[in-house]
C-alpha cells in the first residue's frame, strides 16, 4: 500500500466539472493498493497517517499532527502509484490491485479514517478526477507499507 501525503492549505477533487470532495487545512492523500495488501496493513498506514506530525508549532518546528491543528483529510484513489516503469516509456500497471479488491480497501480506509478524523472527504473510486491543491510548504511524504 502506498500513500502520498501532501500537506495542503486547501484542496479539492472534481468529477465531470463538479466538486465531489474539498478540504481546507489538512492532508491530500493519494492512495495506491496492491493485491498483497490487507486490513492489517491499512490499519498501520492509517495510524501513521493520522499521527504524522508535519504541521508547524509556535516555534516553527514540524511538531503538530492533524488533530492538533483541526486538519481534514481528502482521500483519493490512485492506482498509478504502482506504475512499473522498468521497460520502455509506457508504464505498466499490473502491480496495482485488482479494481474490486482495491475499491474494498479504499472504502475500508475511508471508514477507518472517519473514526479518527472529524472531516474526511474523498474522490470517487475509478472516476476520471481533476485534483487541485495548494501544497503548504511544499510538504510531501511518501508512505510505503513495504518500508514500515
C-alpha positions as CSV (number, residue, x, y, z in Angstrom):
1,X,0.0,0.0,0.0
2,X,1.2,3.4,-0.8
3,X,0.1,6.8,0.5
4,X,1.4,10.1,-1.0
5,X,0.6,12.6,1.7
6,X,0.6,16.3,0.8
7,X,0.2,18.9,3.5
8,X,-2.2,21.4,2.0
9,X,-3.8,24.7,2.8
10,X,-6.7,23.7,0.5
11,X,-7.5,21.0,-2.0
12,X,-10.5,19.7,-4.0
13,X,-11.4,17.0,-6.4
14,X,-13.7,17.4,-9.4
15,X,-15.5,14.8,-11.4
16,X,-17.3,16.0,-14.5
17,X,-16.6,19.6,-13.5
18,X,-18.3,19.1,-10.2
19,X,-16.5,19.3,-6.8
20,X,-17.0,16.0,-5.1
21,X,-14.5,16.5,-2.2
22,X,-13.0,19.6,-0.7
23,X,-10.9,20.5,2.3
24,X,-9.0,23.4,3.8
25,X,-6.0,22.8,6.0
26,X,-5.1,19.1,6.1
27,X,-3.7,16.3,4.0
28,X,-4.5,15.4,0.5
29,X,-3.7,11.6,0.4
30,X,-3.3,9.7,-2.8
31,X,-3.8,6.0,-2.1
32,X,-2.5,3.1,-4.1
33,X,-3.4,-0.5,-3.3
34,X,-1.8,-3.8,-4.5
35,X,-3.2,-7.3,-4.2
36,X,-1.0,-8.3,-1.3
37,X,-2.5,-5.5,0.9
38,X,-4.9,-6.3,3.7
39,X,-6.7,-4.6,6.6
40,X,-3.8,-5.0,9.0
41,X,-1.5,-3.2,6.6
42,X,-4.2,-0.5,6.1
43,X,-4.5,0.0,9.8
44,X,-0.7,0.5,10.2
45,X,-0.8,3.0,7.3
46,X,-3.8,4.9,8.8
47,X,-2.2,5.1,12.2
48,X,1.0,6.5,10.7
49,X,-1.1,8.9,8.6
50,X,-3.2,10.4,11.3
51,X,-0.3,10.6,13.7
52,X,2.0,12.3,11.2
53,X,3.5,15.4,12.9
54,X,4.2,17.7,9.9
55,X,2.4,20.9,10.9
56,X,4.4,23.7,12.5
57,X,4.1,24.6,16.2
58,X,4.6,28.0,17.7
59,X,8.3,27.7,17.2
60,X,8.2,26.9,13.6
61,X,9.1,23.2,14.2
62,X,7.1,20.5,12.4
63,X,5.7,19.0,15.6
64,X,1.9,19.0,15.3
65,X,-0.4,16.3,14.0
66,X,-3.6,16.6,12.1
67,X,-5.8,16.6,15.3
68,X,-3.7,19.3,16.9
69,X,-4.4,21.8,14.1
70,X,-8.0,20.8,13.3
71,X,-7.0,19.4,9.9
72,X,-9.0,17.4,7.5
73,X,-8.3,14.6,5.0
74,X,-9.0,14.4,1.3
75,X,-8.6,10.8,0.2
76,X,-8.1,10.0,-3.5
77,X,-7.6,6.5,-5.0
78,X,-4.6,6.4,-7.3
79,X,-3.7,3.1,-9.0
80,X,-0.9,4.7,-10.9
81,X,1.2,4.7,-7.7
82,X,2.0,1.1,-8.6
83,X,3.2,2.1,-12.1
84,X,6.1,-0.1,-13.4
85,X,8.4,2.0,-15.5
86,X,11.3,-0.5,-15.9
87,X,10.6,-1.3,-19.6
88,X,10.2,1.4,-22.3
89,X,8.4,4.6,-21.8
90,X,4.8,3.4,-21.3
91,X,4.2,2.4,-17.7
92,X,2.6,-0.9,-16.8
93,X,0.0,-1.2,-14.1
94,X,-0.1,-4.9,-13.4
95,X,1.2,-4.4,-9.8
96,X,-1.8,-2.3,-9.0
97,X,-4.5,-4.1,-7.0
98,X,-7.5,-5.7,-8.7
99,X,-10.1,-3.0,-9.0
100,X,-12.8,-4.8,-6.9
101,X,-10.3,-5.5,-4.2
102,X,-8.7,-2.1,-4.4
103,X,-12.1,-0.4,-4.0
104,X,-12.9,-2.5,-1.0
105,X,-9.6,-1.5,0.6
106,X,-10.2,2.2,-0.3
107,X,-13.7,2.1,1.3
108,X,-12.2,0.4,4.4
109,X,-9.5,3.2,4.7
110,X,-12.2,5.9,4.4
111,X,-14.3,4.3,7.1
112,X,-11.4,3.9,9.5
113,X,-10.2,7.4,8.9
114,X,-13.6,8.8,9.6
115,X,-13.4,7.1,13.1
116,X,-10.3,9.2,13.8
117,X,-10.6,12.5,11.9
118,X,-13.8,14.6,12.0
119,X,-13.7,15.8,8.4
120,X,-12.8,13.2,5.7
121,X,-13.7,14.0,2.1
122,X,-13.0,11.7,-0.9
123,X,-12.7,11.5,-4.6
124,X,-14.7,8.8,-6.5
125,X,-13.1,5.4,-7.0
126,X,-12.4,4.7,-10.6
127,X,-13.6,8.1,-11.9
128,X,-11.7,10.5,-14.1
129,X,-10.8,13.1,-11.5
130,X,-9.2,16.5,-11.5
131,X,-7.3,17.2,-8.3
132,X,-6.3,20.7,-7.3
133,X,-4.3,21.6,-4.3
134,X,-2.2,24.3,-2.7
135,X,0.7,22.3,-1.2
136,X,1.7,24.0,2.1
137,X,5.5,24.1,2.3
138,X,5.6,22.4,-0.1
139,X,5.5,19.3,2.1
140,X,5.0,15.8,0.6
141,X,5.6,12.5,2.3
142,X,5.6,9.0,0.7
143,X,4.5,6.2,2.9
144,X,5.0,2.7,1.5
145,X,3.8,-0.3,3.6
146,X,6.9,-2.3,2.5
147,X,9.0,0.3,4.4
148,X,7.0,0.4,7.7
